[in-house]
């Protein structure tokens, strides 16, 4: 998500005002929730027509519909303060005996709609051509949804186990992001130093 700035910003050679950025981010944050709500309403209407809709289902559907709508109320406040929340940068140091490292938590710099999960890309070695496989990086949102938690898993203990897992010494860098519709939105930059 773009952070709010005064005046215009340049995007692909075009000027975009802060209001346009806000509307674009609002559309991205709400479209998935609204599509889910329309699908739920359509299902309720179909069950009403069939006469199979019960009062207990009504209570469950009501809570399922209100939860994401209430979460969306916070969007303008989160967007307005997003410039105070920079993109998180995390450094993991992997010593000779660590099977796992972390988790490390950081606040998200964007407002994340419910139902999205963080994605990790392959980490590339800085100053080399090796990779740090993304299967060794686990990322998730905390239950509140406003922090991302990242840890390294299944590293192996000792140089032999590491080599069997394809982990070589070096400094690696990669990104953790969330895919909102077709737009990847960065959550954190991660560095892994394997000793």
N, C-alpha and C positions, 0 to 999 in steps of 0.2 A: 504494500500500500504506500502511496506517496505520502510524504509528510507535508503538512500544511506550510506554505511559505507565503510571504508577502509578495504581491505583484504577480507577474507571469513567469512561467518556467518554459524552457524549450524542450520539446519532445518530438524527435524525428523531424526537426526543421519547422515545427508548428508551435505557436504559443498557446499554452493552456492556462487558463486562470485558475486560481485557488478554488473558486466555486465549481468550475467544471471538474477539477480533481475530486472534490468532495462528492459531487453527484455520481461520478464514475465509481468511486470507492463504495458509495452507498448502494448503488446498483449491484456491484459485485458481492457485497456483503449480504444483501437481502434476496437476491433472485433465487438462490437455492432454497432458502427457507420458504419463500412464497410459493414456489413450485411444489414443494412438499405439502404445504397447507392446502393448495388446490386439489392435489391428489387425494389427500385425506378427506376433504369435503365431498369429492366425487364418490369416494367409497361409502361415506355415510349416507348420501342421497340414494345410492344404489341399494343399500341395506334397508333403508326406510321404505323404498318402493316394494321390496320383497317381503316386508313385514318381519324381518329378522333382527331388527335393531333393538337392543335392550337398554334399560336405564343404567346398568353397570357399564356397558360399553360407552354410553354417553359420558359418564364421569371420566373414564380412562381417556377417551378421545379429547375431552375438554382440557385435561391436564397436558396431554401431548401437544395440543395446539397452542396453549398459552405459554409453555416453557420457552420455546424458541422466540416467540414474539416479545416476551419480557426481556430476554437476553439481547434482542436487537435494540431495545430502548437505550442501552449504554453506548451504542455505536457513535453518536455525535460527540460524546465526551471523550471516548477513547481516541477518536480521530483527531480531535482538537489538541490533545496532549501528545500525539504520536511523535512530534518533533523532539520531545523530551526523552523519548525512549529510543536510543540508537540501536542499530542492529547488533545483536549479541556476538561476541567473539570468545570462543572457548579453546583452551589449550589442555590437552590430555597428555600426560607423560607416562609412558608405559615402560616400567622397569623389567628386570629379568624374571620376576616371580609373579607378576600380576596376571590373574586369569580374567578379571574384570576391572575396569577403572570407571569411577563415577558412581552414581549419576551426578551431573552438574546441571543446575537449573538456572534459567534466566527469564526475565519477563519478555513477553512477545512485544514486538514493535508495531504490530498490526492487530486489528480486531478480527478474530477468527470466528466465522460462523460455526454453529454446532455441526457435528458429523464429519468434519475434515480431519485428516491425520497427517502428521509430518512425513516428508519424503527425504531420504538421504541419497546423495549422489556418490559415485566412486570418488575416493580421495586420491589425488595425484601427488606424487613425490615432488617436492620442491628441489630443483637442481638435479633431477633424475627422471627416469622413465618408468619407475615402478608404480604399482597401484596398491592402495589399502582397500580391501574389499568391503563394500558397504554392508555385507552381512554381519560384520563385526561391530556395527554402529546401530544402536537402538534408540529411537527418538519417539517421544510421546508428549502429549499435553498433560499437565496436571489436572486433577478433577475440576478445578475452578475454570480451566480453559484459558487463563491469562499468562501462563508460564509454560516454557518448553523444557523438558527434562531429557538429557542425552547421556548415554553411557556406552562404554565399549564392552563387548561380551565375547566369550569363547576365544580368547586370545592364545591360550596355551601358556604353559609355564616353562621358561628356559628357552635357549636358542634353538634347540632341536625341534621342540614342539612348535615354536613360532614358524620355523622354516617349513614344517609340514603343513601349517595353516596358510602358507604363502605370505607371511609377514616378515619383511626384511627391515633392518635398522634404517632410520632416516626420518625426515620431517615431511609430513603429508598434510595437504589442505583440501577441504571440500566444503559443501554447503548443505544446509538443512532448510527445506522450504515446504510450503503448503501449496497445493494446486487448487486454485479457486476458479471454477469453470476451466478455461484453457490457459489461465494466467498463472505462472509460477510466482509466488510471493515469498521472498527470503525471510527466514526466521533467525538463522545463526550461521556464522562462519566458524568452522571447526578446524583446529590444527591437532595433529597427532604426532608426538615425538616418540619414536620407538628407539630405545637405547640399545 
